[in-house]
Amino acid sequence: MLEYAKKHEQKLKELYWSIAFDLHYQYRQSSPHRDDIEIPKDTYSQNDFVSIWQGDIIGHINYNINRSANCIDNLTCVHFGNDNSYIFAKDLMMAIKDIFEKYRFNKLCFCVVVGNPIEKTYDKLVKKYGGRIVGVWIQDRMLIDGYLHDVKCYEILAVDYFKSNK
């Protein structure tokens, strides 16, 4: 179940620090440094949600809102652990549905560091909703492993999302 992250800010910060230097999660931060996450006090420029299962936070989903273009930039998500991945996936799909159907944004843009285990899932997701791979930025992000990684960027337009759901 999705809930606003602001209600769970302290616990979310603790979860992020517990995985901060775990190489499995290096793709989430997309940089070699670590700092506290900040949940905005309002939802004008960003939405932050936590995925809750049996009272525990199992994931975090957030995105930036570009009001002048009526689109979502920089959708990011992290699932904490291997348990309940199906529940988290359902919550992520609900967040995407809300972007287009509830909040009526026109476009969803997001990126993934190439090599992230979720990359293949994102490729399938974009194909399912009629989106596209916009391009790949070469050697764009340094992660805590000390290497520069490529970044693949995607977009899904609302019109294509609605066509795919007929």
N, C-alpha and C positions, 0 to 999 in steps of 0.2 A: 504494500500500500504506500502511495506517495504522500508525504507530508512536507510542509515547508521546512527547510533546513534551519531557519532561524530559531525554531523551537528546540533544536537539538545541537546548537552551535558548539557548545563546550565538548560534548561527547564526540562530535565530528572532528574537532581539532585533535582530540586525543587519538582517534582512529588514524588520522593522517600522520601524526608523529610516530605512531607505532609501525607504519609501513614506509616511513620517509627514506630509508636507505636500503630497502629491499629491492634488489635488481628486478624482481618480477613486476614491481610497480613503477619502475623508472619512466615508463612511457606516459604516465599520468601527469607528472610534473613537467616534462619536456624541457628540462634545464638541469644543469649540474648542481644548482643551489636549492636550498629548501627554506621555506618560511611558512608562517601561519596562514591558513586560509581565512579570508574575511567574507562573511556573509553580509551583503548589503542590508541596510535598514529598511529599504523599500524595494519594490519590484519594477521600477521604471526602466532601469538599464540592465537588469539581470534577474533571472529566476534561478533559485536554488532549491532542490528537493532532496530528501532522503528517502530511500526505499526501506520500509520497515517490515520486518517479519517476526512475528511472535514477540513484539516489544523491543527488538534489537535493530539497530541500523545495519543493513547488509549492503548498502550502496549509496552513492551520491551522484546526482545528475544536475548539471547546471549549464546555463547558456547565457550569452549576452544578447541583448535586444537592441537592434538598430531601428529606432522608431522612424527615422526619416526615410528609410527604405522598406519599412514594414517587414523586416526579415530577422532571422535568428543567425547569429554568428557564433562560432566557437562552442558548439555543443560538446560537452565533455562528460564522461561518466567513469566511475570506478566502482567495481564490485569488490567488497572486502571479503576475501576468502573464496573457497571453492564450493561451500555449501549454499544451497538455495539459489543457484545461478538461474534456474528457470523462473523463480519468483522475480528476481532482479530484471531478467529479460522482459518479462511481462510489464513491469513498471517502466522500463525504458520505452517499450512500445506505446504505453499509455502516455508518456511524456511527449512522444512524437505526434501521437494522435491529437493531444491537446494543443500542440503548437499550431496545427492546421485547422482543427475542427472547433476547438473551444476559443482560442485566442485569435484565430484567423490571420496568422502571419502568412506572407506571400512566399517566403523562401527559407529554407534551412540550409546552412552552410556549416561544414565541420571538416576537420582534418584528423589524420592518424599518422603517427610515426611508423614508417615502413618497417616491418618486422614485428610490430606489436601483434601478439596472438589474436587480437580482436579484428585485425585488418580484413581477413577473409569474410568475417561476419558482416562488417560494414560494406564490403563489396556486394554481398548478397542483398543486404538491406536496400542499398541504393538501386540496385537492379529491380528489386520487388516494387519499389515506389516510382519507377521511371526516372530516377535521377541520373546523374552522370559523374564521372571522375573529371574534375576540372583540370587537374594537372598534378605534377609532382615537382616539389622544390628539392633540388639536389643539395645534399650536405647542409641542411638548414638548421638542425637542432643538435646541440651537444647534450647528451644525457650523463647520468652519473657514472656510466661505464667509461667515460672519457672519449668516446667516439662521436663523430658527426654523423647524423642520420638523415635520410631523405624523409620528406613529409608529403603525403598524398592528400589532396583536397577534393571534397565532394560537395555537390549541391542537389537539393530536391526542391522543385517548384511545387507550389500548392496545386496548380492545375494538373500536374502529372500525378501527384499524390491522390487527388480525387478520382482521376481516370483509373488508377490502379485499384481503387476500392469499389469499383462498380460490380 
